[in-house]
Amino acid sequence: MPRQIPWWIGGIAMSLLFFFSFSEIGADRPIGASTGMAYLSTVVFGLDAENYIYTAEIEKSGAWEGVMLIGVFFGGLFMSVFVTKTFHISYIPTLWKERKNSSVKSRMIWSFIAGFLLVFGARLAGGCNAGHILSGGSQLAISGIIFAVFALGTGVITGRFFYKRKVCKK
């Protein structure tokens, strides 16, 4: 049985993360993820700040978010392997297998479509859910709170529609 961590430890950890991210003592930067992806593409494709306005806009924040994403990956890996002992690789999650199908190809196609829509929406909104909900919400920004309500509400509605139970005909 996996080891569970009490909810209050997560709350304290998030509070410390926000303090050291937002405060002048810490990094003095917001938390986000999508700009890190945009920054990575500027590095991979060699888009310089002189010729591309957006590259100049995200140069400082994108580099910070890229490093944060690397830390999130290795932090999650560390926790799942050593602390909760729940690490496993799965191409098809259990709920997908129960409600959709067992096809890896189908899962990958839907994952690509969903990921594309998520990144497109993040760029359209001027930031990702992490930036709007975590940074904005923790600072009690009205825009962050409104975004959280709509994003989470839309996620629940979409999840219920997409993962609806199959009706068994007898």
N, CA, C and O of each residue as an XYZ file, in Angstrom:
680
protein
N       0.844     -1.188      0.000
C       0.000      0.000      0.000
C       0.885      1.245      0.000
O       1.826      1.334      0.788
N       0.587      2.219     -0.889
C       1.429      3.418     -0.947
C       1.323      4.254      0.324
O       0.281      4.323      0.977
N       2.421      4.869      0.634
C       2.465      5.745      1.803
C       1.823      7.077      1.450
O       2.152      7.676      0.426
N       0.916      7.538      2.287
C       0.259      8.825      2.043
C       0.894      9.898      2.916
O       1.321      9.649      4.044
N       0.940     11.086      2.359
C       1.494     12.225      3.081
C       0.313     13.071      3.551
O      -0.608     13.318      2.771
N       0.318     13.513      4.786
C      -0.803     14.326      5.285
C      -1.000     15.599      4.459
O      -0.034     16.187      3.972
N      -2.244     16.012      4.309
C      -2.591     17.183      3.495
C      -1.899     18.437      3.996
O      -1.521     19.291      3.195
N      -1.724     18.567      5.317
C      -1.166     19.795      5.869
C       0.309     19.963      5.509
O       0.801     21.090      5.447
N       1.015     18.868      5.272
C       2.407     18.980      4.840
C       2.451     19.588      3.435
O       3.293     20.437      3.144
N       1.536     19.143      2.569
C       1.430     19.732      1.231
C       1.098     21.212      1.295
O       1.649     22.001      0.528
N       0.206     21.600      2.199
C      -0.163     23.007      2.364
C       1.020     23.859      2.812
O       1.230     24.956      2.294
N       1.782     23.362      3.762
C       2.971     24.090      4.227
C       4.001     24.190      3.105
O       4.605     25.243      2.901
N       4.199     23.087      2.378
C       5.165     23.093      1.275
C       4.761     24.101      0.200
O       5.611     24.831     -0.310
N       3.465     24.152     -0.153
C       2.995     25.122     -1.155
C       3.174     26.549     -0.646
O       3.560     27.435     -1.410
N       2.901     26.776      0.622
C       3.073     28.113      1.194
C       4.534     28.554      1.116
O       4.829     29.694      0.756
N       5.437     27.646      1.454
C       6.866     27.972      1.364
C       7.283     28.213     -0.082
O       8.066     29.120     -0.362
N       6.762     27.403     -1.000
C       7.057     27.599     -2.420
C       6.611     28.989     -2.868
O       7.364     29.706     -3.527
N       5.386     29.364     -2.510
C       4.888     30.683     -2.894
C       5.720     31.791     -2.266
O       6.049     32.773     -2.932
N       6.062     31.643     -0.984
C       6.839     32.665     -0.305
C       8.194     32.864     -0.987
O       8.592     33.994     -1.271
N       8.900     31.758     -1.248
C      10.226     31.872     -1.840
C      10.176     32.204     -3.330
O      11.184     32.622     -3.900
N       9.028     32.025     -3.965
C       8.894     32.398     -5.375
C       8.511     33.863     -5.521
O       9.128     34.597     -6.293
N       7.497     34.289     -4.783
C       6.945     35.629     -4.958
C       7.688     36.718     -4.206
O       7.788     37.846     -4.689
N       8.207     36.398     -3.039
C       8.764     37.445     -2.186
C      10.082     37.991     -2.731
O      10.757     37.355     -3.541
N      10.417     39.168     -2.269
C      11.686     39.779     -2.661
C      12.861     39.019     -2.053
O      13.979     39.098     -2.561
N      12.614     38.286     -0.970
C      13.661     37.459     -0.353
C      13.993     36.294     -1.294
O      15.146     35.880     -1.411
N      12.968     35.786     -1.952
C      13.146     34.646     -2.860
C      13.441     35.099     -4.277
O      14.250     36.000     -4.498
N      12.786     34.475     -5.224
C      13.063     34.722     -6.643
C      12.351     35.966     -7.171
O      12.738     36.499     -8.211
N      11.322     36.434     -6.475
C      10.539     37.606     -6.893
C       9.951     37.400     -8.296
O      10.003     38.293     -9.142
N       9.392     36.205     -8.524
C       8.809     35.864     -9.815
C       7.522     35.075     -9.606
O       7.358     34.419     -8.577
N       6.617     35.133    -10.565
C       5.393     34.313    -10.475
C       5.685     32.858    -10.848
O       6.729     32.552    -11.425
N       4.748     31.966    -10.511
C       4.867     30.556    -10.870
C       4.045     30.320    -12.129
O       2.909     30.784    -12.225
N       4.599     29.618    -13.076
C       3.904     29.282    -14.306
C       4.653     28.178    -15.018
O       5.708     27.739    -14.561
N       4.106     27.725    -16.148
C       4.759     26.644    -16.885
C       4.801     26.890    -18.386
O       5.785     26.543    -19.038
N       3.762     27.477    -18.938
C       3.670     27.571    -20.403
C       4.757     28.464    -21.000
O       5.223     28.196    -22.107
N       5.164     29.494    -20.312
C       6.217     30.351    -20.833
C       7.541     29.599    -20.877
O       8.386     29.875    -21.729
N       7.723     28.649    -19.962
C       8.912     27.806    -19.989
C       8.988     26.988    -21.268
O      10.069     26.793    -21.824
N       7.831     26.505    -21.736
C       7.785     25.747    -22.992
C       8.084     26.665    -24.180
O       8.820     26.289    -25.092
N       7.515     27.858    -24.160
C       7.775     28.823    -25.233
C       9.259     29.201    -25.243
O       9.864     29.325    -26.308
N       9.836     29.382    -24.066
C      11.268     29.711    -23.971
C      12.126     28.575    -24.521
O      13.097     28.815    -25.238
N      11.762     27.338    -24.182
C      12.502     26.184    -24.685
C      12.491     26.153    -26.212
O      13.506     25.841    -26.835
N      11.352     26.475    -26.812
C      11.285     26.481    -28.288
C      12.159     27.588    -28.873
O      12.717     27.415    -29.956
N      12.288     28.718    -28.182
C      13.172     29.777    -28.685
C      14.627     29.333    -28.642
O      15.415     29.691    -29.517
N      14.986     28.549    -27.620
C      16.352     28.036    -27.511
C      16.599     26.974    -28.585
O      17.620     27.004    -29.272
N      15.656     26.035    -28.724
C      15.815     24.937    -29.687
C      15.893     25.457    -31.123
O      16.709     24.982    -31.913
N      15.043     26.431    -31.462
C      14.990     26.928    -32.837
C      15.842     28.181    -33.070
O      15.816     28.755    -34.159
N      16.594     28.603    -32.053
C      17.523     29.711    -32.213
C      16.867     31.053    -32.501
O      17.388     31.835    -33.297
N      15.740     31.331    -31.872
C      15.041     32.600    -32.085
C      15.632     33.646    -31.143
O      15.450     33.555    -29.929
N      16.328     34.622    -31.680
C      16.985     35.611    -30.831
C      16.052     36.774    -30.489
O      15.089     37.059    -31.200
N      16.373     37.430    -29.377
C      15.543     38.518    -28.868
C      15.564     39.753    -29.761
O      14.637     40.562    -29.711
N      16.599     39.912    -30.573
C      16.684     41.077    -31.468
C      15.647     41.006    -32.590
O      15.085     42.029    -32.983
N      15.397     39.815    -33.100
C      14.504     39.661    -34.241
C      13.079     39.240    -33.871
O      12.163     39.376    -34.682
N      12.890     38.736    -32.668
C      11.574     38.239    -32.269
C      11.146     38.924    -30.975
O      11.766     38.734    -29.929
N      10.093     39.711    -31.052
C       9.618     40.495    -29.907
C       9.224     39.592    -28.745
O       9.564     39.867    -27.595
N       8.502     38.505    -29.051
C       8.030     37.618    -27.984
C       9.198     36.978    -27.232
O       9.118     36.784    -26.019
N      10.269     36.650    -27.934
C      11.450     36.074    -27.287
C      12.016     37.056    -26.268
O      12.410     36.656    -25.172
N      12.059     38.326    -26.620
C      12.557     39.342    -25.689
C      11.640     39.452    -24.468
O      12.113     39.651    -23.349
N      10.330     39.322    -24.687
C       9.369     39.422    -23.581
C       9.518     38.291    -22.573
O       9.373     38.508    -21.370
N       9.808     37.083    -23.054
C       9.821     35.919    -22.164
C      11.217     35.470    -21.743
O      11.360     34.457    -21.058
N      12.233     36.205    -22.141
C      13.604     35.763    -21.878
C      13.867     35.518    -20.390
O      14.423     34.481    -20.028
N      13.484     36.441    -19.540
C      13.752     36.304    -18.105
C      12.798     35.296    -17.450
O      13.243     34.390    -16.746
N      11.490     35.452    -17.681
C      10.523     34.563    -17.027
C      10.571     33.156    -17.597
O      10.390     32.189    -16.857
N      10.812     33.017    -18.898
C      10.851     31.698    -19.519
C      11.994     30.840    -19.017
O      11.829     29.638    -18.806
N      13.143     31.447    -18.827
C      14.293     30.702    -18.313
C      14.007     30.224    -16.891
O      14.343     29.095    -16.534
N      13.396     31.072    -16.091
C      13.041     30.722    -14.712
C      12.042     29.575    -14.689
O      12.204     28.621    -13.927
N      11.005     29.664    -15.525
C       9.982     28.624    -15.547
C      10.529     27.311    -16.088
O      10.101     26.241    -15.656
N      11.465     27.377    -17.024
C      12.089     26.160    -17.534
C      12.835     25.409    -16.440
O      12.727     24.188    -16.332
N      13.587     26.140    -15.635
C      14.308     25.527    -14.516
C      13.313     24.976    -13.503
O      13.523     23.896    -12.952
N      12.226     25.714    -13.251
C      11.210     25.240    -12.316
C      10.579     23.937    -12.807
O      10.338     23.032    -12.008
N      10.306     23.827    -14.119
C       9.716     22.609    -14.664
C      10.645     21.408    -14.514
O      10.187     20.295    -14.257
N      11.934     21.629    -14.673
C      12.898     20.549    -14.457
C      12.839     20.106    -12.998
O      12.868     18.911    -12.705
N      12.757     21.066    -12.092
C      12.633     20.751    -10.669
C      11.341     20.032    -10.337
O      11.333     19.130     -9.500
N      10.248     20.419    -10.981
C       8.956     19.746    -10.767
C       9.061     18.283    -11.204
O       8.604     17.384    -10.498
N       9.664     18.050    -12.372
C       9.807     16.676    -12.865
C      10.613     15.820    -11.887
O      10.168     14.748    -11.477
N      11.815     16.308    -11.513
C      12.659     15.512    -10.633
C      12.104     15.436     -9.209
O      12.302     14.432     -8.524
N      11.421     16.474     -8.761
C      10.779     16.432     -7.448
C       9.662     15.396     -7.412
O       9.554     14.632     -6.452
N       8.827     15.366     -8.459
C       7.760     14.367     -8.544
C       8.316     12.960     -8.644
O       7.791     12.035     -8.024
N       9.377     12.794     -9.421
C      10.023     11.487     -9.559
C      10.577     11.024     -8.210
O      10.392      9.871     -7.821
N      11.254     11.924     -7.504
C      11.809     11.604     -6.190
C      10.707     11.182     -5.221
O      10.832     10.169     -4.532
N       9.624     11.968     -5.172
C       8.531     11.656     -4.244
C       7.890     10.308     -4.567
O       7.616      9.519     -3.662
N       7.646     10.038     -5.866
C       6.970      8.792     -6.227
C       7.867      7.563     -6.039
O       7.366      6.475     -5.757
N       9.162      7.724     -6.189
C      10.070      6.580     -6.037
C      10.430      6.344     -4.574
O      10.368      5.211     -4.095
N      10.805      7.406     -3.860
C      11.364      7.227     -2.525
C      10.403      7.484     -1.368
O      10.529      6.850     -0.320
N       9.455      8.387     -1.528
C       8.597      8.739     -0.402
C       7.291      7.939     -0.427
O       7.005      7.205      0.519
N       6.502      8.068     -1.485
C       5.218      7.354     -1.537
C       5.349      5.948     -2.123
O       4.454      5.119     -1.960
N       6.464      5.683     -2.805
C       6.733      4.380     -3.418
C       5.606      3.944     -4.357
O       5.169      2.794     -4.323
N       5.139      4.875     -5.197
C       4.043      4.591     -6.130
C       4.464      4.694     -7.587
O       3.607      4.663     -8.469
N       5.748      4.816     -7.864
C       6.200      5.013     -9.238
C       5.906      3.792    -10.107
O       6.203      2.656     -9.737
N       5.317      4.057    -11.267
C       5.136      3.030    -12.295
C       4.888      3.736    -13.627
O       4.402      4.867    -13.664
N       5.226      3.060    -14.702
C       5.005      3.619    -16.033
C       3.757      2.969    -16.605
O       3.620      1.746    -16.598
N       2.846      3.803    -17.102
C       1.595      3.293    -17.659
C       1.263      4.074    -18.918
O       1.158      5.300    -18.884
N       1.099      3.375    -20.017
C       0.719      4.040    -21.265
C      -0.775      4.317    -21.309
O      -1.223      5.263    -21.957
N      -1.534      3.493    -20.623
C      -2.988      3.658    -20.621
C      -3.467      3.655    -19.174
O      -3.416      2.617    -18.513
N      -3.934      4.804    -18.666
C      -4.452      4.856    -17.295
C      -5.675      3.950    -17.128
O      -6.384      3.657    -18.091
N      -5.904      3.520    -15.904
C      -6.994      2.596    -15.604
C      -8.345      3.139    -16.046
O      -9.126      2.410    -16.658
N      -8.640      4.402    -15.751
C      -9.936      4.979    -16.125
C     -10.112      4.997    -17.638
O     -11.212      4.750    -18.133
N      -9.046      5.285    -18.377
C      -9.115      5.278    -19.846
C      -9.460      3.869    -20.326
O     -10.309      3.688    -21.199
N      -8.793      2.884    -19.747
C      -9.021      1.494    -20.139
C     -10.461      1.071    -19.842
O     -11.085      0.370    -20.639
N     -10.987      1.503    -18.687
C     -12.355      1.144    -18.298
C     -13.408      1.821    -19.175
O     -14.383      1.187    -19.578
N     -13.214      3.101    -19.468
C     -14.261      3.880    -20.127
C     -14.068      4.085    -21.619
O     -15.028      4.401    -22.320
N     -12.859      3.914    -22.119
C     -12.591      4.163    -23.541
C     -12.181      2.879    -24.254
O     -13.022      2.172    -24.810
N     -10.879      2.583    -24.234
C     -10.384      1.394    -24.921
C      -8.984      1.050    -24.414
O      -8.436      1.741    -23.556
N      -8.425     -0.011    -24.948
C      -7.079     -0.445    -24.547
C      -6.033     -0.136    -25.605
O      -4.933     -0.685    -25.562
N      -6.354      0.725    -26.543
C      -5.451      1.048    -27.637
C      -4.455      2.144    -27.236
O      -4.848      3.256    -26.884
N      -3.172      1.813    -27.296
C      -2.128      2.796    -26.995
C      -2.161      3.900    -28.049
O      -1.984      5.073    -27.721
N      -2.386      3.535    -29.312
C      -2.438      4.514    -30.403
C      -3.553      5.535    -30.164
O      -3.335      6.737    -30.317
N      -4.742      5.062    -29.791
C      -5.864      5.951    -29.499
C      -5.522      6.896    -28.343
O      -5.802      8.093    -28.407
N      -4.923      6.356    -27.306
C      -4.547      7.163    -26.133
C      -3.533      8.243    -26.518
O      -3.653      9.387    -26.078
N      -2.544      7.894    -27.328
C      -1.524      8.854    -27.739
C      -2.111      9.943    -28.635
O      -1.751     11.113    -28.502
N      -3.005      9.572    -29.541
C      -3.641     10.570    -30.415
C      -4.457     11.545    -29.588
O      -4.337     12.757    -29.764
N      -5.293     11.031    -28.681
C      -6.103     11.918    -27.837
C      -5.224     12.770    -26.922
O      -5.535     13.935    -26.674
N      -4.136     12.201    -26.422
C      -3.218     12.963    -25.561
C      -2.576     14.100    -26.339
O      -2.424     15.203    -25.814
N      -2.195     13.840    -27.592
C      -1.598     14.879    -28.420
C      -2.614     15.997    -28.680
O      -2.287     17.177    -28.548
N      -3.840     15.627    -29.048
C      -4.884     16.626    -29.317
C      -5.151     17.466    -28.069
O      -5.224     18.693    -28.144
N      -5.296     16.802    -26.929
C      -5.571     17.514    -25.676
C      -4.400     18.415    -25.288
O      -4.604     19.548    -24.851
N      -3.179     17.916    -25.446
C      -2.000     18.719    -25.129
C      -1.884     19.932    -26.026
O      -1.551     21.024    -25.564
N      -2.157     19.746    -27.310
C      -2.118     20.869    -28.244
C      -3.142     21.925    -27.857
O      -2.823     23.113    -27.824
N      -4.368     21.505    -27.563
C      -5.417     22.457    -27.166
C      -5.052     23.170    -25.868
O      -5.317     24.362    -25.713
N      -4.447     22.442    -24.945
C      -4.042     23.033    -23.671
C      -2.978     24.111    -23.866
O      -3.087     25.200    -23.302
N      -1.951     23.812    -24.661
C      -0.890     24.788    -24.906
C      -1.418     25.965    -25.722
O      -1.068     27.113    -25.447
N      -2.258     25.693    -26.725
C      -2.859     26.767    -27.519
C      -3.686     27.690    -26.627
O      -3.582     28.914    -26.718
N      -4.508     27.091    -25.767
C      -5.323     27.891    -24.844
C      -4.474     28.685    -23.864
O      -4.805     29.823    -23.532
N      -3.387     28.093    -23.401
C      -2.499     28.788    -22.466
C      -1.882     30.021    -23.120
O      -1.826     31.089    -22.510
N      -1.423     29.873    -24.352
C      -0.836     31.012    -25.047
C      -1.910     32.056    -25.365
O      -1.650     33.257    -25.286
N      -3.100     31.607    -25.720
C      -4.203     32.523    -26.016
C      -4.591     33.330    -24.775
O      -4.922     34.512    -24.867
N      -4.543     32.669    -23.612
C      -4.917     33.315    -22.348
C      -3.770     34.126    -21.750
O      -3.962     34.816    -20.748
N      -2.599     34.054    -22.340
C      -1.468     34.795    -21.800
C      -0.847     34.121    -20.588
O      -0.191     34.781    -19.782
N      -1.040     32.846    -20.452
C      -0.456     32.095    -19.342
C      -1.205     30.803    -19.122
O      -2.332     30.638    -19.589
N      -0.585     29.900    -18.421
C      -1.182     28.581    -18.200
C      -1.991     28.562    -16.907
O      -2.060     29.547    -16.172
N      -2.599     27.404    -16.658
C      -3.387     27.275    -15.437
C      -2.530     27.441    -14.197
O      -3.002     27.971    -13.191
N      -1.272     26.997    -14.245
C      -0.396     27.166    -13.089
C      -0.182     28.649    -12.804
O      -0.242     29.085    -11.655
N       0.066     29.409    -13.849
C       0.285     30.838    -13.662
C      -0.957     31.556    -13.181
O      -0.898     32.362    -12.253
N      -2.088     31.262    -13.817
C      -3.323     31.958    -13.448
C      -3.878     31.501    -12.099
O      -4.271     32.325    -11.273
N      -3.907     30.190    -11.880
C      -4.509     29.683    -10.643
C      -3.558     29.788     -9.463
O      -3.916     30.347     -8.426
N      -2.340     29.251     -9.609
C      -1.429     29.252     -8.467
C      -0.910     30.641     -8.144
O      -0.991     31.085     -6.999
N      -0.377     31.331     -9.147
C       0.155     32.672     -8.878
C      -0.962     33.665     -8.599
O      -0.954     34.362     -7.584
N      -1.929     33.720     -9.521
C      -3.018     34.690     -9.362
C      -3.903     34.399     -8.166
O      -4.230     35.299     -7.393
N      -4.294     33.135     -8.013
C      -5.185     32.757     -6.911
C      -4.552     32.945     -5.547
O      -5.211     33.400     -4.612
N      -3.269     32.595     -5.426
C      -2.614     32.733     -4.125
C      -2.409     34.199     -3.743
O      -2.230     34.522     -2.569
N      -2.436     35.082     -4.745
C      -2.330     36.513     -4.471
C      -3.710     37.168     -4.416
O      -3.829     38.389     -4.315
N      -4.755     36.328     -4.484
C      -6.164     36.767     -4.462
C      -6.489     37.744     -5.589
O      -7.290     38.663     -5.418
N      -5.855     37.531     -6.745
C      -6.172     38.342     -7.923
C      -7.526     37.878     -8.454
O      -7.753     36.680     -8.627
N      -8.418     38.824     -8.710
C      -9.754     38.490     -9.203
C      -9.659     37.677    -10.495
O     -10.407     36.716    -10.675
N      -8.750     38.053    -11.390
C      -8.605     37.326    -12.655
C      -8.200     35.871    -12.404
O      -8.685     34.976    -13.095
N      -7.331     35.621    -11.441
C      -6.901     34.268    -11.117
C      -8.030     33.429    -10.544
O      -8.158     32.246    -10.859
N      -8.842     34.046     -9.705
C      -9.967     33.338     -9.097
C     -11.041     33.029    -10.142
O     -11.582     31.924    -10.166
N     -11.349     33.999    -11.002
C     -12.325     33.772    -12.073
C     -11.824     32.670    -13.007
O     -12.585     31.780    -13.386
N     -10.550     32.732    -13.372
C      -9.983     31.702    -14.237
C     -10.085     30.334    -13.585
O     -10.450     29.363    -14.248
N      -9.768     30.237    -12.293
C      -9.830     28.952    -11.586
C     -11.228     28.370    -11.616
O     -11.398     27.178    -11.875
N     -12.232     29.196    -11.355
C     -13.621     28.719    -11.369
C     -13.982     28.165    -12.745
O     -14.536     27.070    -12.846
N     -13.673     28.913    -13.804
C     -14.017     28.465    -15.150
C     -13.175     27.274    -15.604
O     -13.704     26.350    -16.222
N     -11.887     27.280    -15.313
C     -11.023     26.171    -15.735
C     -11.407     24.876    -15.029
O     -11.525     23.830    -15.666
N     -11.600     24.945    -13.728
C     -11.955     23.738    -12.990
C     -13.369     23.271    -13.337
O     -13.618     22.072    -13.462
N     -14.283     24.213    -13.492
C     -15.651     23.859    -13.893
C     -15.692     23.214    -15.264
O     -16.374     22.209    -15.464
N     -14.962     23.790    -16.209
C     -14.893     23.220    -17.559
C     -14.232     21.847    -17.526
O     -14.645     20.942    -18.250
N     -13.217     21.688    -16.697
C     -12.550     20.386    -16.567
C     -13.485     19.312    -16.044
O     -13.468     18.180    -16.528
N     -14.303     19.662    -15.055
C     -15.268     18.701    -14.498
C     -16.308     18.318    -15.554
O     -16.613     17.139    -15.734
N     -16.842     19.312    -16.241
C     -17.854     19.047    -17.278
C     -17.262     18.193    -18.403
O     -17.870     17.210    -18.826
N     -16.093     18.566    -18.876
C     -15.445     17.812    -19.955
C     -15.125     16.390    -19.510
O     -15.354     15.439    -20.257
N     -14.598     16.241    -18.300
C     -14.278     14.911    -17.783
C     -15.505     14.026    -17.672
O     -15.460     12.846    -18.018
N     -16.592     14.590    -17.193
C     -17.829     13.798    -17.070
C     -18.363     13.415    -18.452
O     -18.873     12.309    -18.628
N     -18.253     14.307    -19.425
C     -18.710     14.003    -20.778
C     -17.789     12.976    -21.441
O     -18.256     12.004    -22.035
N     -16.494     13.201    -21.335
C     -15.524     12.351    -22.024
C     -15.429     10.963    -21.402
O     -15.289      9.971    -22.118
N     -15.503     10.885    -20.081
C     -15.368      9.610    -19.382
C     -16.702      9.045    -18.920
O     -16.756      8.316    -17.929
N     -17.780      9.373    -19.630
C     -19.080      8.837    -19.221
C     -19.046      7.309    -19.263
O     -18.342      6.700    -20.069
N     -19.815      6.729    -18.384
C     -19.853      5.266    -18.286
C     -20.496      4.669    -19.529
O     -21.445      5.218    -20.090
N     -19.957      3.538    -19.939
C     -20.554      2.836    -21.066
C     -21.834      2.163    -20.585
O     -21.865      1.557    -19.515
N     -22.870      2.276    -21.376
C     -24.147      1.661    -21.017
C     -24.125      0.212    -21.510
O     -23.921     -0.050    -22.696
N     -24.334     -0.705    -20.601
C     -24.335     -2.119    -20.971
C     -25.754     -2.526    -21.365
O     -26.687     -2.386    -20.574
N     -25.911     -3.022    -22.567
C     -27.215     -3.489    -23.042
C     -27.335     -4.972    -22.741
O     -26.436     -5.759    -23.038
N     -28.460     -5.338    -22.145
C     -28.668     -6.751    -21.811
C     -29.719     -7.361    -22.694
O     -30.028     -8.545    -22.558
